[in-house]
């Protein structure tokens, strides 16, 4: 007697598992299966293999769904490990200022940058932030993202940081995309504390972190360790306090200048070190001897018009598990598209299409501590899958600026069909 499945997808031209599995699978780390199929049930992946194997072993439950993947590529749902998805206002005028020659730092010094968004967030009701967040998550989902990190950091006060994290929690409850929350109260020094920075750090350590933990609003804590923002010593104090309180550390590291942020990430046992444009050889060596995941954000470099990008090729040659993210935010990377990030990774970071796909799925899942649940098409993991209208996995970064995602399945349920969001009557 055959086993039963809620969903069977068969006849897939290329099933990219990102799980090498046995020796019959192709393309190394991609674990590619031609004429592949998957059986899904209970929101999980029940079986993965060739179409004949799956159809001979599984039958559909009554009311189940059978899909034909002919002419398509199946990937794990994208995992976006670095976003600032909850924010108010916009900063398109800063984009124009950069085009006309102003740097990110110069714009910030004139009252723009992060503090401009902080002002907007403080004035925006939670309901408006929620509705804007739902629209962004819809776009992310239609581009194939099924799990994402969500940072605070645009409140910079106890009240506003809590507001942002509560909105992220509500978004997670109301939208199919799974959100992993990060407290980023040390994103910048708020205007009212510019000349009293130590007092703000005391507030972060003594009040904000304990309250975030008490309310169970975040899993991670992040710090922007950068010249003119938080020093290495200040970052260590904040992240050490957060770690003792039960939050896992992350760090914005070595983005514009080398502050030995990568080394600090290793020292404190961070889950990830993000940006890393200015990482040193010592920093690379430290990462190589650790479990810290480097998260690269080429969309930020692209949007800022920078000449230099993170040294992805060197990282890969040293065996680091390079992850990719959008850095979705209103100032320096206004995009919800992980496919576009794979294009930038190939063109600007000199990653291969296979490396970019692994970076946008399994390695990205490692960067948010979710690799046991998502990031590969593996039996027992969540049934988070995307079907794309393209002839091969190499087509994803090659055909850029369009959405090739046809269907998205989240927790075993069809949530995007024909590139459009499917609305269900109940909550995800």
RODO-2510 file (C-alpha; in nm, 4 decimals, decimal comma):
residues 428
     n   res          X          Y          Z
     1     x     0,0000     0,0000     0,0000
     2     x     0,1252     0,3453    -0,0892
     3     x     0,2029     0,6174     0,1611
     4     x    -0,0160     0,9279     0,1514
     5     x     0,0822     1,2889     0,0854
     6     x    -0,1044     1,6188     0,0854
     7     x     0,1009     1,7529    -0,2066
     8     x     0,3026     1,5793    -0,4758
     9     x     0,5172     1,7802    -0,7162
    10     x     0,6515     1,5638    -0,9977
    11     x     0,8291     1,5941    -1,3309
    12     x     1,0535     1,8759    -1,2069
    13     x     1,3243     1,9468    -1,4640
    14     x     1,5772     2,0368    -1,1928
    15     x     1,5081     1,9715    -0,8271
    16     x     1,7770     2,1678    -0,6398
    17     x     1,7820     2,0156    -0,2935
    18     x     2,0903     2,2009    -0,1566
    19     x     2,1455     1,8647     0,0139
    20     x     2,4102     1,6474    -0,1529
    21     x     2,2507     1,3278    -0,0190
    22     x     2,3708     1,0171    -0,1974
    23     x     2,6175     0,9994    -0,4835
    24     x     2,3459     0,9932    -0,7497
    25     x     2,2779     1,3627    -0,7047
    26     x     2,4503     1,6160    -0,9281
    27     x     2,6230     1,9556    -0,8993
    28     x     2,7998     1,8992    -0,5701
    29     x     2,6557     2,1027    -0,2846
    30     x     2,3386     2,1735    -0,4840
    31     x     2,2303     1,8096    -0,4697
    32     x     2,0504     1,8417    -0,8018
    33     x     1,7980     1,5771    -0,9133
    34     x     1,6721     1,5744    -1,2718
    35     x     1,3113     1,4711    -1,3337
    36     x     1,2670     1,5073    -0,9593
    37     x     0,9669     1,4944    -0,7293
    38     x     0,8740     1,5706    -0,3695
    39     x     0,5962     1,4460    -0,1458
    40     x     0,4682     1,6795     0,1249
    41     x     0,2450     1,6184     0,4238
    42     x     0,1639     1,7844     0,7535
    43     x     0,3585     2,0901     0,6489
    44     x     0,6798     1,8877     0,6115
    45     x     0,8820     1,7258     0,3365
    46     x     0,8000     1,3547     0,3398
    47     x     1,0219     1,2343     0,0579
    48     x     1,2573     1,3616    -0,2127
    49     x     1,3706     1,1712    -0,5205
    50     x     1,3134     1,0989    -0,8836
    51     x     0,9582     1,1245    -1,0119
    52     x     0,9148     0,7536    -1,0671
    53     x     1,0307     0,6711    -0,7133
    54     x     0,7954     0,9223    -0,5498
    55     x     0,4868     0,8441    -0,7593
    56     x     0,5335     0,4711    -0,7063
    57     x     0,5564     0,5194    -0,3308
    58     x     0,3061     0,7989    -0,2567
    59     x    -0,0557     0,8715    -0,3384
    60     x    -0,2543     1,1860    -0,2670
    61     x    -0,4928     1,2248     0,0218
    62     x    -0,8499     1,3142    -0,0678
    63     x    -0,8439     1,6780    -0,1739
    64     x    -0,4657     1,6712    -0,2117
    65     x    -0,2786     1,8710    -0,4726
    66     x    -0,0648     1,7365    -0,7561
    67     x     0,1627     1,9770    -0,9419
    68     x     0,3672     1,9216    -1,2555
    69     x     0,7099     2,0834    -1,2519
    70     x     0,7893     2,0268    -1,6174
    71     x     0,9905     2,3191    -1,7528
    72     x     1,0619     2,4439    -1,4020
    73     x     1,3271     2,4448    -1,1322
    74     x     1,2406     2,3736    -0,7698
    75     x     1,4459     2,5383    -0,4934
    76     x     1,4168     2,5607    -0,1173
    77     x     1,2431     2,8810    -0,0146
    78     x     1,4913     3,1665     0,0131
    79     x     1,6052     3,2634     0,3603
    80     x     1,6840     3,6342     0,4012
    81     x     1,9149     3,6569     0,7048
    82     x     1,9469     4,0360     0,7297
    83     x     1,6512     4,2736     0,6950
    84     x     1,5122     4,5869     0,8558
    85     x     1,1637     4,5086     0,7270
    86     x     0,9732     4,7160     0,9854
    87     x     1,0177     5,0886     0,9344
    88     x     0,8311     5,4096     0,8620
    89     x     0,8862     5,6759     0,5993
    90     x     1,1203     5,6546     0,3017
    91     x     1,4474     5,8122     0,1912
    92     x     1,4407     5,8263    -0,1866
    93     x     1,5749     6,1830    -0,1704
    94     x     1,8939     6,0416    -0,0136
    95     x     1,9281     5,8052    -0,3093
    96     x     1,9258     6,1100    -0,5372
    97     x     2,1772     6,2886    -0,3108
    98     x     2,4157     5,9938    -0,3413
    99     x     2,3811     5,9964    -0,7197
   100     x     2,4800     6,3633    -0,7085
   101     x     2,7944     6,2853    -0,5105
   102     x     2,7096     6,2833    -0,1389
   103     x     2,8349     5,9897     0,0649
   104     x     2,6311     5,7866     0,3140
   105     x     2,8294     5,9431     0,5989
   106     x     2,7828     6,2991     0,4658
   107     x     2,4080     6,2498     0,4387
   108     x     2,3943     6,1192     0,7951
   109     x     2,5912     6,4217     0,9178
   110     x     2,3260     6,6490     0,7616
   111     x     2,0475     6,4855     0,9626
   112     x     1,9656     6,2064     0,7193
   113     x     2,0477     5,8386     0,7453
   114     x     1,9290     5,6172     1,0265
   115     x     1,8206     5,9070     1,2474
   116     x     1,5811     6,0280     0,9757
   117     x     1,4047     5,6930     0,9802
   118     x     1,4081     5,6959     1,3618
   119     x     1,2128     6,0210     1,3529
   120     x     0,9605     5,8716     1,1099
   121     x     0,9172     5,5532     1,3158
   122     x     0,8595     5,7409     1,6386
   123     x     0,5785     5,9364     1,4718
   124     x     0,4175     5,6395     1,2957
   125     x     0,1473     5,4384     1,4774
   126     x     0,2076     5,0652     1,5136
   127     x    -0,0942     4,9917     1,2917
   128     x     0,0627     5,1796     0,9999
   129     x     0,3965     5,0070     1,0515
   130     x     0,2139     4,6734     1,0487
   131     x     0,0278     4,7432     0,7251
   132     x     0,3458     4,8610     0,5524
   133     x     0,5267     4,5524     0,6793
   134     x     0,2565     4,3222     0,5436
   135     x     0,2951     4,4766     0,1979
   136     x     0,6722     4,4310     0,2081
   137     x     0,6366     4,0710     0,3208
   138     x     0,3950     4,0048     0,0333
   139     x     0,6602     4,1249    -0,2098
   140     x     0,9278     3,9173    -0,0381
   141     x     0,7069     3,6092    -0,0536
   142     x     0,6308     3,6588    -0,4229
   143     x     1,0074     3,6724    -0,4853
   144     x     1,0469     3,3399    -0,3068
   145     x     1,1493     3,4370     0,0487
   146     x     0,9837     3,2114     0,3051
   147     x     1,1951     3,2891     0,6146
   148     x     1,3555     3,6212     0,7075
   149     x     1,5255     3,7987     0,9917
   150     x     1,3638     4,1230     1,1126
   151     x     1,5726     4,3785     1,3013
   152     x     1,4525     4,6667     1,5136
   153     x     1,6909     4,9625     1,5351
   154     x     1,4785     5,2477     1,4027
   155     x     1,3298     5,3385     1,7395
   156     x     1,6367     5,3960     1,9603
   157     x     1,4201     5,4414     2,2700
   158     x     1,2663     5,1799     2,4940
   159     x     0,9125     5,2611     2,3806
   160     x     0,9857     5,2737     2,0069
   161     x     1,2133     4,9686     2,0013
   162     x     0,9442     4,7684     2,1793
   163     x     0,6921     4,8996     1,9251
   164     x     0,9041     4,7759     1,6345
   165     x     0,9589     4,4330     1,7893
   166     x     0,5893     4,3964     1,8707
   167     x     0,5042     4,4808     1,5095
   168     x     0,7528     4,2148     1,3932
   169     x     0,5868     3,9641     1,6272
   170     x     0,2431     4,0520     1,4875
   171     x     0,3721     4,0254     1,1307
   172     x     0,5036     3,6792     1,2093
   173     x     0,1588     3,5820     1,3400
   174     x    -0,0299     3,7256     1,0439
   175     x     0,1899     3,6481     0,7431
   176     x     0,3197     3,3211     0,5928
   177     x     0,6830     3,4391     0,5959
   178     x     0,8481     3,3228     0,9184
   179     x     1,0268     3,6119     1,0906
   180     x     1,3238     3,5787     1,3243
   181     x     1,3448     3,8898     1,5434
   182     x     1,6657     4,0747     1,6313
   183     x     1,6990     4,3623     1,8780
   184     x     1,9189     4,6341     1,7247
   185     x     1,8888     4,9163     1,9756
   186     x     2,2567     4,9865     1,9053
   187     x     2,1955     5,0716     1,5394
   188     x     2,2928     5,4351     1,5969
   189     x     2,3189     5,6811     1,8845
   190     x     1,9860     5,8688     1,9080
   191     x     1,9893     6,2446     1,8596
   192     x     1,9049     6,3162     2,2218
   193     x     2,2070     6,1144     2,3396
   194     x     2,4676     6,2366     2,0898
   195     x     2,6672     6,4049     2,3652
   196     x     2,5729     6,1439     2,6269
   197     x     2,6582     5,8222     2,4484
   198     x     2,7630     5,6350     2,7619
   199     x     2,4220     5,7069     2,9154
   200     x     2,2512     5,5535     2,6131
   201     x     2,4684     5,2441     2,6375
   202     x     2,3708     5,2199     3,0048
   203     x     2,0061     5,2419     2,8962
   204     x     2,0600     4,9645     2,6422
   205     x     2,2288     4,7360     2,8925
   206     x     2,0279     4,8126     3,2065
   207     x     1,6762     4,8650     3,0716
   208     x     1,6203     4,7888     2,7036
   209     x     1,7815     4,4457     2,6784
   210     x     1,6173     4,3176     3,0007
   211     x     1,2753     4,4427     2,8852
   212     x     1,3108     4,2848     2,5404
   213     x     1,4003     3,9548     2,7071
   214     x     1,1205     3,9851     2,9644
   215     x     0,8655     4,0310     2,6865
   216     x     1,0257     3,7559     2,4744
   217     x     1,0389     3,9835     2,1696
   218     x     1,3726     3,8861     2,0156
   219     x     1,6035     3,5907     1,9669
   220     x     1,9149     3,7855     1,8646
   221     x     2,0882     4,1102     1,9566
   222     x     2,2884     4,3084     1,7004
   223     x     2,5228     4,6104     1,7171
   224     x     2,6521     4,8441     1,4456
   225     x     3,0244     4,8275     1,5225
   226     x     3,1598     5,1064     1,3058
   227     x     3,3640     5,4249     1,3212
   228     x     3,1403     5,7045     1,4487
   229     x     2,8774     5,4617     1,5768
   230     x     2,9815     5,1982     1,8354
   231     x     3,3422     5,1116     1,9076
   232     x     3,4674     4,7574     1,9425
   233     x     3,4763     4,7934     2,3220
   234     x     3,1249     4,9398     2,3364
   235     x     2,9960     4,6670     2,1068
   236     x     3,1558     4,4003     2,3242
   237     x     2,9857     4,5401     2,6345
   238     x     2,6416     4,5519     2,4709
   239     x     2,6618     4,2082     2,3124
   240     x     2,8087     4,0458     2,6218
   241     x     2,5228     4,1845     2,8294
   242     x     2,2712     4,0631     2,5722
   243     x     2,4298     3,7189     2,5634
   244     x     2,4150     3,6898     2,9431
   245     x     2,0468     3,7869     2,9242
   246     x     1,9761     3,5076     2,6747
   247     x     1,9951     3,6819     2,3353
   248     x     2,2239     3,5366     2,0699
   249     x     2,4782     3,7888     1,9376
   250     x     2,5060     3,9181     1,5815
   251     x     2,7161     4,2083     1,4608
   252     x     2,7260     4,4656     1,1798
   253     x     3,0988     4,4228     1,1290
   254     x     3,3689     4,6017     0,9282
   255     x     3,1276     4,7647     0,6848
   256     x     3,3019     5,0936     0,6006
   257     x     3,6174     5,0724     0,8128
   258     x     3,8021     4,7877     0,9776
   259     x     3,7143     4,7888     1,3467
   260     x     3,8119     4,4246     1,3994
   261     x     3,4417     4,3476     1,4093
   262     x     3,4943     4,0025     1,2604
   263     x     3,7398     3,9190     1,5357
   264     x     3,4900     4,0451     1,7947
   265     x     3,2198     3,8257     1,6401
   266     x     3,4433     3,5229     1,6914
   267     x     3,5401     3,6303     2,0435
   268     x     3,1794     3,6601     2,1631
   269     x     3,0517     3,3575     1,9713
   270     x     2,8218     3,5495     1,7371
   271     x     2,5921     3,3571     1,5067
   272     x     2,6839     3,5846     1,2171
   273     x     2,9028     3,8766     1,1175
   274     x     2,7372     4,0921     0,8512
   275     x     2,8632     4,3276     0,5761
   276     x     3,2443     4,2697     0,6066
   277     x     3,3519     4,4984     0,3220
   278     x     3,6548     4,6162     0,5191
   279     x     3,7480     4,2858     0,6823
   280     x     4,1204     4,2243     0,7295
   281     x     4,3247     3,9130     0,6679
   282     x     4,3294     3,8582     1,0425
   283     x     3,9514     3,8827     1,0466
   284     x     3,9201     3,6288     0,7676
   285     x     4,1503     3,3916     0,9499
   286     x     3,9492     3,4330     1,2693
   287     x     3,6245     3,3501     1,0858
   288     x     3,7855     3,0469     0,9256
   289     x     3,8600     2,9003     1,2671
   290     x     3,5081     2,9656     1,4010
   291     x     3,1441     2,8824     1,3367
   292     x     3,0480     3,2438     1,2681
   293     x     2,8573     3,2779     0,9395
   294     x     2,9641     3,5697     0,7164
   295     x     2,6516     3,7403     0,5789
   296     x     2,7263     3,9448     0,2672
   297     x     2,4919     4,2178     0,1461
   298     x     2,5844     4,3198    -0,2083
   299     x     2,2616     4,5142    -0,2544
   300     x     2,3874     4,7683    -0,0025
   301     x     2,7168     4,8236    -0,1858
   302     x     2,5252     4,8507    -0,5140
   303     x     2,2710     5,1007    -0,3808
   304     x     2,5389     5,3128    -0,2133
   305     x     2,7450     5,3136    -0,5321
   306     x     3,0530     5,1754    -0,3585
   307     x     3,3560     5,0610    -0,5525
   308     x     3,4489     4,7757    -0,3187
   309     x     3,2565     4,4664    -0,2154
   310     x     3,3174     4,2008     0,0480
   311     x     3,5890     3,9468    -0,0460
   312     x     3,3519     3,6584    -0,1134
   313     x     3,5904     3,4605    -0,3314
   314     x     3,8587     3,4597    -0,0654
   315     x     3,6029     3,3548     0,1963
   316     x     3,4843     3,0672    -0,0186
   317     x     3,8387     2,9558    -0,0950
   318     x     3,9006     2,9431     0,2795
   319     x     3,5961     2,7222     0,3272
   320     x     3,3642     2,9780     0,4883
   321     x     2,9896     2,9240     0,4564
   322     x     2,8996     3,2518     0,2877
   323     x     2,5383     3,3651     0,3306
   324     x     2,3555     3,6323     0,1306
   325     x     2,0850     3,8776     0,2355
   326     x     1,9001     4,1803     0,1025
   327     x     1,9633     4,4196     0,3938
   328     x     1,6154     4,5503     0,3088
   329     x     1,6029     4,9013     0,4577
   330     x     1,4891     5,2497     0,3504
   331     x     1,8332     5,4068     0,3308
   332     x     2,0907     5,1822     0,1683
   333     x     1,9188     4,8781     0,0155
   334     x     1,5539     4,9228    -0,0731
   335     x     1,4813     4,5803    -0,2187
   336     x     1,2816     4,2741    -0,1219
   337     x     1,4278     4,0594    -0,4012
   338     x     1,6583     3,7732    -0,3094
   339     x     1,6848     3,6752    -0,6805
   340     x     1,8358     4,0172    -0,7521
   341     x     2,0820     3,9591    -0,4682
   342     x     2,1981     3,6365    -0,6353
   343     x     2,2676     3,8342    -0,9526
   344     x     2,4743     4,0911    -0,7629
   345     x     2,6545     3,8106    -0,5810
   346     x     2,7578     3,6575    -0,9125
   347     x     2,8501     3,9804    -1,0906
   348     x     3,0016     4,1846    -0,8060
   349     x     3,1162     3,9184    -0,5577
   350     x     3,2278     3,6737    -0,8313
   351     x     3,0300     3,3864    -0,6816
   352     x     2,9055     3,1090    -0,9087
   353     x     2,5291     3,0588    -0,9495
   354     x     2,5532     2,7451    -0,7357
   355     x     2,7399     2,9307    -0,4593
   356     x     2,4857     3,2120    -0,4688
   357     x     2,1938     2,9703    -0,4360
   358     x     2,3543     2,7947    -0,1406
   359     x     2,4219     3,1376     0,0102
   360     x     2,0578     3,2387    -0,0268
   361     x     1,9210     2,9170     0,1215
   362     x     2,1139     2,6787     0,3462
   363     x     2,3936     2,9148     0,4512
   364     x     2,1409     3,1905     0,5113
   365     x     1,9456     2,9505     0,7317
   366     x     2,2631     2,8886     0,9318
   367     x     2,2939     3,2647     0,9832
   368     x     1,9589     3,2754     1,1649
   369     x     2,0010     2,9395     1,3390
   370     x     1,7278     2,7714     1,1338
   371     x     1,9233     2,5199     0,9259
   372     x     1,7548     2,2307     1,1077
   373     x     1,4170     2,3517     0,9761
   374     x     1,4677     2,5261     0,6397
   375     x     1,7257     2,6014     0,3722
   376     x     1,7280     2,2688     0,1883
   377     x     1,4821     2,0242     0,0368
   378     x     1,5402     1,7556     0,2959
   379     x     1,3074     1,4955     0,4427
   380     x     1,1704     1,6180     0,7752
   381     x     1,2270     1,9883     0,7132
   382     x     0,9485     2,2411     0,6596
   383     x     0,7777     2,2190     0,3232
   384     x     0,9002     2,5634     0,2142
   385     x     0,9592     2,5402    -0,1607
   386     x     0,9575     2,7588    -0,4700
   387     x     0,8971     2,6664    -0,8337
   388     x     1,0549     2,8960    -1,0909
   389     x     0,9868     2,9263    -1,4623
   390     x     1,3399     2,8737    -1,5906
   391     x     1,5336     2,5989    -1,7686
   392     x     1,8146     2,5588    -1,5150
   393     x     1,9380     2,6880    -1,1798
   394     x     2,2018     2,8957    -1,3605
   395     x     1,9210     3,1002    -1,5150
   396     x     1,8278     3,2581    -1,1790
   397     x     2,1087     3,5191    -1,1595
   398     x     2,1372     3,5393    -1,5383
   399     x     1,7840     3,6662    -1,6085
   400     x     1,7709     3,9547    -1,3654
   401     x     1,5217     4,2326    -1,2990
   402     x     1,2173     4,0093    -1,3468
   403     x     1,0384     3,7665    -1,1183
   404     x     1,0790     3,4072    -1,2310
   405     x     0,8967     3,2652    -0,9270
   406     x     0,5767     3,0903    -1,0348
   407     x     0,4695     2,9151    -0,7153
   408     x     0,5633     2,9351    -0,3485
   409     x     0,4693     2,6619    -0,1037
   410     x     0,4977     2,7543     0,2628
   411     x     0,4498     2,4900     0,5315
   412     x     0,3013     2,2653     0,2624
   413     x     0,0445     2,5188     0,1471
   414     x     0,0330     2,7061    -0,1838
   415     x     0,0704     3,0763    -0,0987
   416     x     0,1871     3,2150    -0,4355
   417     x     0,0518     3,0931    -0,7688
   418     x     0,1335     3,2415    -1,1068
   419     x     0,3591     3,4871    -0,9270
   420     x     0,0655     3,6272    -0,7293
   421     x    -0,0176     3,6009    -0,3608
   422     x    -0,2879     3,3454    -0,2783
   423     x    -0,5106     3,4693     0,0010
   424     x    -0,6457     3,2138     0,2457
   425     x    -0,9368     3,2678     0,4780
   426     x    -0,7453     3,1727     0,7912
   427     x    -0,4133     3,2836     0,9363
   428     x    -0,0929     3,1156     0,8109
***
